[in-house]
Amino acid sequence: MAQGGIDYVTIGVRIRACRKAKGWTQAELAEHSGVEPSNISHIERAATKLSLPTLIGIANALGTTLDELVYGTLVKSEHISVKMIDEVLADCTAEELKALTEVLRTTKTVLRAKR
């Protein structure tokens, strides 16, 4: 984790993933977010720190939230974990949901036993 507890590498990776999911180039993200194209490259590679206004511009352009981009850096981020789980489960059949629920219960039991 980088200075101040902010993981710029992970933030850059998430920004790149969101950008690619939209099928955008770095130049297109720059255009939509109001950020210089060279800065998008630096941000995605964690070669520079990004300001809050820059992060907000990028999040708005990508149609995502700040907490999704900085997930893992935040102390209170359970709601993002729940959202991610919901997205994974959204298209599951009843049989898949039953199996995955059992996997989650077993994993939770194992993790708690290690405490």
Steps between C-alpha positions, in 0.01 A plus 500: 500500500634839404541815707195600701350155460399569141570213261563692176595182314164335569312822420684518167421138424131558573489812285663311212254210540198735499638687199558181304154370595359808327723433200672837542857597430690710749440799272125440508498479879704819511249675276201386706661576836679825422836350592807529279561178301854467636361519853264206434802289409686611812197437721441151361866413561502664845783722381325800651262575783160625400300776660143465620363718215685281248370181661145638499528597133623154408232325710226713344631437148514125563159492666638350818531617859801618694466221751512240223826650373663524843351177641752336728647835601187592695464373854124463461436335166273206577224644282727472197575137583128430519445675167778296339350176634155605374645560152660154497177333612263701279483250215530177699247221484332376818734202503808721464377728778454203732851370427660843536317562828644179638850601383461838673379341824788253502756770419364724775522215751861424402601868517343546841666185631841649411445804724 
